[in-house]
Amino acid sequence: MKSRSRSLYPALLGAVLAMAIQTAWATNGDQMTALSAPTAAMGGATIAAPRDALTVLYNPAGLADLVGAGENSGIKEVRADFGFGLLHPPRSVNGVSSDSNYYLMPSGGMAFNVNDRLYLGVGMAGVSGMGANVPDISPAPGRQPIVTTKQIFRISPGAAYKVDDRLILGASLNLLYQSLALSNPQYQLPQNQQFGLGATIGAIYKLNDRLQLGGAYTSRGYIHNLEFNTANGTVRFDMDMAPSYAVGVAFKPAPTWLIEADVKRVLFSKVMNTIPVSGLAGVTAFRFGWEDQTVYAIGVRKIVSDKLTLLAGFNYGKSPITPANVNTNLGSMAIVEKHVSVGLTRKLSEHVRGNIAYTHAFGNSITSSVAPFNTISMRQDQLNFNLTYAF
């Protein structure tokens, strides 16, 4: 059995890597609320009680607290979670709908039990993205198109260490790959890619068999300066990924029930407020003006039987884009705030489980408080599918 399970590892990693070039999107500002079906179904609540191996991307301490072939057992050797999400985000500027309304979002993670205390893992997913493809935003003569594509893919190797029966500590290295294109009537910046680095640290503390706490900090993602070669020279600017910190509490009122509540603070103002620009005629800075965002997530899990688990969640984060900054964010529209989700996990065999989740982000519109009084609107529907192999 061990040789068979080990032969699956390269195949699973290869499947995820093959999907890694697809487009990513996001719902809390420009960051995904969740990267897998089990976490999406919980509204993104995963800091205190991890749902799958992708915990290395949220709270790496969770690698040592994952369940194995059964909900009440840990992993003996390995757990692999891989799948994808399909997002439908209709959005518009001044009532003009954007094209490109379906996006595929791959994700995958693996966790390895090295010994009773040490666990290793790696996760990869599209963690951030936004954009628009609007043919004409203005009733004025002449076309006023807005086309923006931003996406960040992340690979995070990490480790977790059980200090004792109560405390788990974890850390991961975040390898980032950002792709960005900006186009409007004033300038056209073609697709450009750069790499970056960051880190995440986390902890889980078990107060007792029913209650445990979690916390995680993700550093700023330092991405190399973007450089765009244009007919008028080279345009340069720096667009890093926002740092964040989160805390969570998970409570088991009964053996078959789990309730988790998380609070996350995303420091968008450090990277998406004012960005200096060089080499672009008439533009010295992009003044996006994003504010920091506090995200609240709550999820409920119910084990119906040894084969079926049901999940539901709610997620809220006030838009980092305000009426005062609508006119400088016509190409992003990252403004949805309220999300509801449902999902289930079905045990397919002794070692394999299937997971599915549906998330709906309610429509939100924001009108500029200063002339011209542009209006941006957006809603989202998302399906996530994952397969789990645990041994």
One Martini backbone bead per residue (centre of mass of N, CA, C, O) as a GRO file, in nm:
protein
  391
    1MET     BB    1   0.056   0.063  -0.019
    2LYS     BB    2   0.295   0.259  -0.004
    3SER     BB    3   0.388   0.242  -0.301
    4ARG     BB    4   0.122   0.339  -0.423
    5SER     BB    5   0.104   0.617  -0.282
    6ARG     BB    6   0.380   0.728  -0.387
    7SER     BB    7   0.300   0.717  -0.697
    8LEU     BB    8   0.093   0.968  -0.669
    9TYR     BB    9   0.252   1.226  -0.614
   10PRO     BB   10   0.353   1.321  -0.897
   11ALA     BB   11   0.072   1.326  -1.030
   12LEU     BB   12  -0.060   1.540  -0.850
   13LEU     BB   13   0.147   1.766  -0.892
   14GLY     BB   14   0.126   1.773  -1.202
   15ALA     BB   15  -0.174   1.855  -1.220
   16VAL     BB   16  -0.141   2.129  -1.079
   17LEU     BB   17   0.087   2.253  -1.255
   18ALA     BB   18  -0.075   2.242  -1.525
   19MET     BB   19  -0.292   2.465  -1.397
   20ALA     BB   20  -0.120   2.728  -1.304
   21ILE     BB   21  -0.179   2.925  -1.571
   22GLN     BB   22  -0.434   3.017  -1.477
   23THR     BB   23  -0.681   3.219  -1.377
   24ALA     BB   24  -0.744   3.456  -1.126
   25TRP     BB   25  -0.938   3.548  -0.836
   26ALA     BB   26  -1.161   3.758  -0.625
   27THR     BB   27  -1.349   3.884  -0.305
   28ASN     BB   28  -1.137   4.017  -0.104
   29GLY     BB   29  -1.089   4.221  -0.299
   30ASP     BB   30  -0.789   4.063  -0.437
   31GLN     BB   31  -0.879   3.814  -0.252
   32MET     BB   32  -0.937   3.509  -0.167
   33THR     BB   33  -1.154   3.345   0.043
   34ALA     BB   34  -1.087   3.069  -0.116
   35LEU     BB   35  -0.905   2.750  -0.242
   36SER     BB   36  -1.143   2.547  -0.161
   37ALA     BB   37  -1.417   2.367  -0.095
   38PRO     BB   38  -1.408   2.330   0.220
   39THR     BB   39  -1.346   2.639   0.272
   40ALA     BB   40  -1.571   2.774   0.110
   41ALA     BB   41  -1.810   2.637   0.272
   42MET     BB   42  -1.688   2.806   0.541
   43GLY     BB   43  -1.627   3.109   0.438
   44GLY     BB   44  -1.298   3.083   0.504
   45ALA     BB   45  -1.284   2.918   0.767
   46THR     BB   46  -0.929   2.804   0.884
   47ILE     BB   47  -0.727   2.890   1.123
   48ALA     BB   48  -0.815   2.673   1.360
   49ALA     BB   49  -0.957   2.455   1.139
   50PRO     BB   50  -0.851   2.261   0.916
   51ARG     BB   51  -0.958   2.114   0.591
   52ASP     BB   52  -0.671   2.114   0.435
   53ALA     BB   53  -0.359   2.132   0.275
   54LEU     BB   54  -0.404   2.450   0.216
   55THR     BB   55  -0.316   2.562   0.499
   56VAL     BB   56  -0.025   2.655   0.411
   57LEU     BB   57  -0.162   2.936   0.300
   58TYR     BB   58  -0.285   3.031   0.585
   59ASN     BB   59  -0.195   2.795   0.820
   60PRO     BB   60   0.077   2.594   0.869
   61ALA     BB   61  -0.005   2.454   1.141
   62GLY     BB   62  -0.236   2.269   1.009
   63LEU     BB   63  -0.062   2.022   0.913
   64ALA     BB   64  -0.086   1.893   1.225
   65ASP     BB   65  -0.441   1.899   1.200
   66LEU     BB   66  -0.521   1.679   1.009
   67VAL     BB   67  -0.719   1.468   0.851
   68GLY     BB   68  -0.772   1.162   0.730
   69ALA     BB   69  -0.968   0.902   0.643
   70GLY     BB   70  -1.094   1.032   0.901
   71GLU     BB   71  -1.242   1.273   1.110
   72ASN     BB   72  -1.081   1.118   1.380
   73SER     BB   73  -0.805   1.124   1.209
   74GLY     BB   74  -0.492   1.126   1.122
   75ILE     BB   75  -0.223   1.137   0.934
   76LYS     BB   76   0.007   0.889   0.846
   77GLU     BB   77   0.149   1.014   0.567
   78VAL     BB   78  -0.080   1.143   0.359
   79ARG     BB   79  -0.217   1.450   0.204
   80ALA     BB   80  -0.438   1.523  -0.079
   81ASP     BB   81  -0.536   1.838  -0.248
   82PHE     BB   82  -0.737   1.876  -0.548
   83GLY     BB   83  -0.846   2.138  -0.791
   84PHE     BB   84  -1.129   2.364  -0.864
   85GLY     BB   85  -1.255   2.678  -0.989
   86LEU     BB   86  -1.568   2.846  -1.088
   87LEU     BB   87  -1.606   3.180  -1.212
   88HIS     BB   88  -1.886   3.428  -1.196
   89PRO     BB   89  -1.828   3.795  -1.262
   90PRO     BB   90  -2.038   4.018  -1.297
   91ARG     BB   91  -1.963   4.342  -1.457
   92SER     BB   92  -1.963   4.713  -1.435
   93VAL     BB   93  -1.969   5.034  -1.623
   94ASN     BB   94  -2.228   5.226  -1.646
   95GLY     BB   95  -2.383   4.946  -1.750
   96VAL     BB   96  -2.127   4.819  -1.879
   97SER     BB   97  -2.032   4.519  -1.967
   98SER     BB   98  -1.818   4.270  -1.913
   99ASP     BB   99  -1.610   4.064  -2.027
  100SER     BB  100  -1.503   3.780  -1.919
  101ASN     BB  101  -1.704   3.560  -1.707
  102TYR     BB  102  -1.485   3.316  -1.692
  103TYR     BB  103  -1.301   3.125  -1.434
  104LEU     BB  104  -1.008   2.937  -1.369
  105MET     BB  105  -0.913   2.774  -1.042
  106PRO     BB  106  -0.640   2.638  -0.922
  107SER     BB  107  -0.558   2.372  -0.674
  108GLY     BB  108  -0.305   2.258  -0.423
  109GLY     BB  109  -0.214   1.995  -0.172
  110MET     BB  110   0.043   1.874   0.065
  111ALA     BB  111   0.083   1.630   0.336
  112PHE     BB  112   0.344   1.524   0.576
  113ASN     BB  113   0.434   1.256   0.787
  114VAL     BB  114   0.730   1.230   0.953
  115ASN     BB  115   0.625   1.253   1.254
  116ASP     BB  116   0.480   1.319   1.560
  117ARG     BB  117   0.579   1.642   1.508
  118LEU     BB  118   0.648   1.646   1.196
  119TYR     BB  119   0.535   1.859   0.919
  120LEU     BB  120   0.488   1.864   0.569
  121GLY     BB  121   0.438   2.108   0.287
  122VAL     BB  122   0.236   2.199  -0.012
  123GLY     BB  123   0.114   2.491  -0.194
  124MET     BB  124  -0.122   2.587  -0.470
  125ALA     BB  125  -0.243   2.912  -0.602
  126GLY     BB  126  -0.479   3.143  -0.678
  127VAL     BB  127  -0.483   3.438  -0.458
  128SER     BB  128  -0.503   3.673  -0.686
  129GLY     BB  129  -0.745   3.910  -0.841
  130MET     BB  130  -0.831   4.119  -1.132
  131GLY     BB  131  -1.080   4.286  -1.355
  132ALA     BB  132  -1.142   4.404  -1.703
  133ASN     BB  133  -1.373   4.423  -2.019
  134VAL     BB  134  -1.456   4.728  -2.135
  135PRO     BB  135  -1.557   4.888  -2.430
  136ASP     BB  136  -1.753   5.131  -2.293
  137ILE     BB  137  -1.793   5.394  -2.035
  138SER     BB  138  -1.893   5.633  -2.236
  139PRO     BB  139  -2.116   5.870  -2.395
  140ALA     BB  140  -1.899   5.989  -2.529
  141PRO     BB  141  -1.720   6.048  -2.782
  142GLY     BB  142  -1.593   5.771  -2.830
  143ARG     BB  143  -1.397   5.526  -2.710
  144GLN     BB  144  -1.379   5.378  -2.353
  145PRO     BB  145  -1.169   5.153  -2.273
  146ILE     BB  146  -1.132   4.877  -2.027
  147VAL     BB  147  -0.825   4.688  -1.946
  148THR     BB  148  -0.779   4.429  -1.692
  149THR     BB  149  -0.499   4.220  -1.556
  150LYS     BB  150  -0.480   4.039  -1.243
  151GLN     BB  151  -0.232   3.800  -1.107
  152ILE     BB  152  -0.166   3.555  -0.836
  153PHE     BB  153   0.072   3.308  -0.783
  154ARG     BB  154   0.119   3.040  -0.531
  155ILE     BB  155   0.403   2.891  -0.358
  156SER     BB  156   0.405   2.677  -0.044
  157PRO     BB  157   0.639   2.585   0.159
  158GLY     BB  158   0.612   2.382   0.469
  159ALA     BB  159   0.580   2.375   0.840
  160ALA     BB  160   0.509   2.163   1.132
  161TYR     BB  161   0.509   2.181   1.504
  162LYS     BB  162   0.477   1.979   1.789
  163VAL     BB  163   0.532   2.076   2.101
  164ASP     BB  164   0.251   1.958   2.192
  165ASP     BB  165  -0.081   1.874   2.257
  166ARG     BB  166  -0.153   2.198   2.210
  167LEU     BB  167   0.098   2.306   2.037
  168ILE     BB  168   0.130   2.474   1.713
  169LEU     BB  169   0.381   2.534   1.466
  170GLY     BB  170   0.428   2.756   1.171
  171ALA     BB  171   0.576   2.768   0.827
  172SER     BB  172   0.622   2.971   0.520
  173LEU     BB  173   0.707   3.000   0.182
  174ASN     BB  174   0.647   3.265  -0.061
  175LEU     BB  175   0.587   3.209  -0.401
  176LEU     BB  176   0.562   3.457  -0.658
  177TYR     BB  177   0.328   3.526  -0.943
  178GLN     BB  178   0.296   3.807  -1.152
  179SER     BB  179   0.023   3.942  -1.354
  180LEU     BB  180   0.006   4.239  -1.580
  181ALA     BB  181  -0.257   4.459  -1.722
  182LEU     BB  182  -0.297   4.791  -1.885
  183SER     BB  183  -0.596   4.959  -2.032
  184ASN     BB  184  -0.649   5.279  -2.196
  185PRO     BB  185  -0.681   5.580  -2.359
  186GLN     BB  186  -0.396   5.678  -2.231
  187TYR     BB  187  -0.289   5.369  -2.195
  188GLN     BB  188  -0.062   5.076  -2.279
  189LEU     BB  189  -0.006   4.777  -2.085
  190PRO     BB  190   0.130   4.496  -2.118
  191GLN     BB  191   0.191   4.196  -2.037
  192ASN     BB  192   0.337   4.116  -1.709
  193GLN     BB  193   0.611   3.949  -1.530
  194GLN     BB  194   0.670   3.852  -1.178
  195PHE     BB  195   0.859   3.795  -0.891
  196GLY     BB  196   0.824   3.672  -0.541
  197LEU     BB  197   0.829   3.731  -0.175
  198GLY     BB  198   0.740   3.547   0.134
  199ALA     BB  199   0.555   3.493   0.451
  200THR     BB  200   0.433   3.244   0.697
  201ILE     BB  201   0.279   3.243   1.019
  202GLY     BB  202   0.172   3.000   1.282
  203ALA     BB  203  -0.101   2.892   1.512
  204ILE     BB  204  -0.211   2.630   1.747
  205TYR     BB  205  -0.452   2.610   2.026
  206LYS     BB  206  -0.552   2.369   2.273
  207LEU     BB  207  -0.764   2.386   2.533
  208ASN     BB  208  -0.945   2.144   2.427
  209ASP     BB  209  -1.155   1.914   2.271
  210ARG     BB  210  -1.353   2.177   2.177
  211LEU     BB  211  -1.117   2.407   2.191
  212GLN     BB  212  -0.963   2.633   1.943
  213LEU     BB  213  -0.681   2.823   1.832
  214GLY     BB  214  -0.586   3.082   1.585
  215GLY     BB  215  -0.289   3.207   1.399
  216ALA     BB  216  -0.184   3.458   1.140
  217TYR     BB  217   0.100   3.570   0.927
  218THR     BB  218   0.132   3.773   0.631
  219SER     BB  219   0.344   3.901   0.444
  220ARG     BB  220   0.470   4.087   0.232
  221GLY     BB  221   0.475   4.081  -0.119
  222TYR     BB  222   0.779   4.089  -0.284
  223ILE     BB  223   0.776   4.241  -0.595
  224HIS     BB  224   0.908   4.295  -0.870
  225ASN     BB  225   0.943   4.528  -1.081
  226LEU     BB  226   0.755   4.655  -1.322
  227GLU     BB  227   0.806   4.621  -1.689
  228PHE     BB  228   0.718   4.832  -1.972
  229ASN     BB  229   0.728   4.813  -2.318
  230THR     BB  230   0.719   5.103  -2.514
  231ALA     BB  231   0.722   5.347  -2.758
  232ASN     BB  232   0.817   5.561  -2.505
  233GLY     BB  233   0.926   5.328  -2.327
  234THR     BB  234   0.982   5.261  -1.987
  235VAL     BB  235   0.765   5.123  -1.748
  236ARG     BB  236   0.756   5.179  -1.383
  237PHE     BB  237   0.649   4.963  -1.103
  238ASP     BB  238   0.511   4.884  -0.772
  239MET     BB  239   0.322   4.564  -0.693
  240ASP     BB  240   0.229   4.436  -0.416
  241MET     BB  241   0.136   4.224  -0.155
  242ALA     BB  242  -0.069   4.212   0.097
  243PRO     BB  243  -0.079   4.209   0.416
  244SER     BB  244  -0.169   3.979   0.699
  245TYR     BB  245  -0.407   3.902   0.968
  246ALA     BB  246  -0.522   3.621   1.185
  247VAL     BB  247  -0.810   3.493   1.366
  248GLY     BB  248  -0.933   3.195   1.551
  249VAL     BB  249  -1.231   2.991   1.638
  250ALA     BB  250  -1.299   2.653   1.756
  251PHE     BB  251  -1.612   2.463   1.799
  252LYS     BB  252  -1.738   2.165   1.980
  253PRO     BB  253  -2.055   2.089   2.087
  254ALA     BB  254  -2.011   1.821   1.921
  255PRO     BB  255  -1.873   1.558   1.753
  256THR     BB  256  -2.050   1.653   1.472
  257TRP     BB  257  -1.958   1.953   1.543
  258LEU     BB  258  -1.857   2.272   1.379
  259ILE     BB  259  -1.734   2.602   1.481
  260GLU     BB  260  -1.614   2.889   1.294
  261ALA     BB  261  -1.426   3.198   1.369
  262ASP     BB  262  -1.302   3.478   1.175
  263VAL     BB  263  -1.035   3.732   1.164
  264LYS     BB  264  -0.930   3.969   0.906
  265ARG     BB  265  -0.641   4.169   0.809
  266VAL     BB  266  -0.603   4.385   0.527
  267LEU     BB  267  -0.318   4.585   0.403
  268PHE     BB  268  -0.381   4.772   0.136
  269SER     BB  269  -0.247   5.057   0.195
  270LYS     BB  270   0.058   4.952   0.142
  271VAL     BB  271  -0.007   4.878  -0.197
  272MET     BB  272  -0.311   5.043  -0.287
  273ASN     BB  273  -0.277   5.355  -0.290
  274THR     BB  274   0.023   5.476  -0.373
  275ILE     BB  275   0.191   5.448  -0.700
  276PRO     BB  276   0.475   5.492  -0.834
  277VAL     BB  277   0.571   5.636  -1.159
  278SER     BB  278   0.774   5.558  -1.451
  279GLY     BB  279   0.754   5.661  -1.800
  280LEU     BB  280   0.461   5.808  -1.785
  281ALA     BB  281   0.282   6.020  -1.947
  282GLY     BB  282   0.117   6.221  -1.704
  283VAL     BB  283   0.229   5.997  -1.484
  284THR     BB  284   0.336   5.956  -1.131
  285ALA     BB  285   0.067   5.802  -1.022
  286PHE     BB  286  -0.126   5.557  -0.861
  287ARG     BB  287  -0.455   5.643  -0.711
  288PHE     BB  288  -0.640   5.412  -0.559
  289GLY     BB  289  -0.711   5.420  -0.233
  290TRP     BB  290  -0.695   5.181  -0.057
  291GLU     BB  291  -0.831   5.014   0.211
  292ASP     BB  292  -0.851   4.855   0.476
  293GLN     BB  293  -0.952   4.510   0.563
  294THR     BB  294  -1.225   4.345   0.728
  295VAL     BB  295  -1.271   3.996   0.786
  296TYR     BB  296  -1.563   3.786   0.816
  297ALA     BB  297  -1.584   3.439   0.933
  298ILE     BB  298  -1.830   3.165   0.909
  299GLY     BB  299  -1.854   2.813   1.009
  300VAL     BB  300  -2.030   2.494   0.939
  301ARG     BB  301  -2.012   2.153   1.064
  302LYS     BB  302  -2.170   1.830   0.959
  303ILE     BB  303  -2.184   1.500   1.062
  304VAL     BB  304  -2.396   1.265   0.933
  305SER     BB  305  -2.175   1.052   0.847
  306ASP     BB  306  -1.912   0.850   0.743
  307LYS     BB  307  -1.979   0.984   0.433
  308LEU     BB  308  -2.121   1.264   0.540
  309THR     BB  309  -2.065   1.624   0.491
  310LEU     BB  310  -2.173   1.940   0.606
  311LEU     BB  311  -2.166   2.290   0.479
  312ALA     BB  312  -2.142   2.639   0.605
  313GLY     BB  313  -2.129   3.004   0.513
  314PHE     BB  314  -1.985   3.336   0.602
  315ASN     BB  315  -1.884   3.651   0.432
  316TYR     BB  316  -1.719   3.969   0.536
  317GLY     BB  317  -1.610   4.269   0.339
  318LYS     BB  318  -1.530   4.574   0.306
  319SER     BB  319  -1.468   4.778   0.071
  320PRO     BB  320  -1.161   4.927  -0.035
  321ILE     BB  321  -1.352   5.083  -0.215
  322THR     BB  322  -1.453   5.413  -0.255
  323PRO     BB  323  -1.624   5.682  -0.369
  324ALA     BB  324  -1.351   5.857  -0.389
  325ASN     BB  325  -1.213   5.594  -0.584
  326VAL     BB  326  -1.361   5.501  -0.843
  327ASN     BB  327  -1.207   5.650  -1.088
  328THR     BB  328  -0.930   5.467  -1.012
  329ASN     BB  329  -1.122   5.167  -1.041
  330LEU     BB  330  -1.246   5.070  -1.328
  331GLY     BB  331  -1.041   4.799  -1.352
  332SER     BB  332  -1.152   4.627  -1.088
  333MET     BB  333  -1.417   4.590  -0.898
  334ALA     BB  334  -1.343   4.506  -0.578
  335ILE     BB  335  -1.669   4.511  -0.407
  336VAL     BB  336  -1.752   4.274  -0.273
  337GLU     BB  337  -1.897   4.155   0.059
  338LYS     BB  338  -2.123   3.928   0.047
  339HIS     BB  339  -2.119   3.575   0.158
  340VAL     BB  340  -2.245   3.256   0.058
  341SER     BB  341  -2.227   2.899   0.167
  342VAL     BB  342  -2.208   2.561   0.032
  343GLY     BB  343  -2.150   2.202   0.123
  344LEU     BB  344  -1.967   1.885   0.055
  345THR     BB  345  -1.865   1.559   0.185
  346ARG     BB  346  -1.757   1.252   0.018
  347LYS     BB  347  -1.712   0.922   0.070
  348LEU     BB  348  -1.568   0.692  -0.171
  349SER     BB  349  -1.341   0.569   0.014
  350GLU     BB  350  -1.100   0.499   0.232
  351HIS     BB  351  -0.906   0.748   0.079
  352VAL     BB  352  -1.154   0.897  -0.069
  353ARG     BB  353  -1.269   1.237  -0.143
  354GLY     BB  354  -1.541   1.454  -0.208
  355ASN     BB  355  -1.573   1.809  -0.310
  356ILE     BB  356  -1.829   2.074  -0.270
  357ALA     BB  357  -1.897   2.425  -0.370
  358TYR     BB  358  -2.107   2.720  -0.305
  359THR     BB  359  -2.080   3.072  -0.403
  360HIS     BB  360  -2.236   3.386  -0.305
  361ALA     BB  361  -2.209   3.720  -0.425
  362PHE     BB  362  -2.341   4.002  -0.365
  363GLY     BB  363  -2.439   4.273  -0.500
  364ASN     BB  364  -2.241   4.574  -0.588
  365SER     BB  365  -2.249   4.940  -0.564
  366ILE     BB  366  -2.046   5.228  -0.678
  367THR     BB  367  -2.041   5.582  -0.651
  368SER     BB  368  -1.907   5.859  -0.720
  369SER     BB  369  -1.835   6.164  -0.527
  370VAL     BB  370  -1.694   6.255  -0.795
  371ALA     BB  371  -1.618   6.394  -1.074
  372PRO     BB  372  -1.715   6.164  -1.244
  373PHE     BB  373  -2.021   5.964  -1.192
  374ASN     BB  374  -1.927   5.673  -1.153
  375THR     BB  375  -2.025   5.315  -1.189
  376ILE     BB  376  -1.974   5.020  -0.999
  377SER     BB  377  -2.029   4.660  -1.058
  378MET     BB  378  -2.093   4.346  -0.861
  379ARG     BB  379  -2.090   3.983  -0.889
  380GLN     BB  380  -2.100   3.628  -0.761
  381ASP     BB  381  -2.017   3.291  -0.881
  382GLN     BB  382  -1.914   2.972  -0.721
  383LEU     BB  383  -1.727   2.672  -0.798
  384ASN     BB  384  -1.604   2.387  -0.608
  385PHE     BB  385  -1.349   2.129  -0.661
  386ASN     BB  386  -1.246   1.824  -0.475
  387LEU     BB  387  -0.981   1.598  -0.403
  388THR     BB  388  -0.912   1.336  -0.159
  389TYR     BB  389  -0.603   1.200  -0.025
  390ALA     BB  390  -0.567   0.955   0.244
  391PHE     BB  391  -0.295   0.780   0.465
   0.00000   0.00000   0.00000
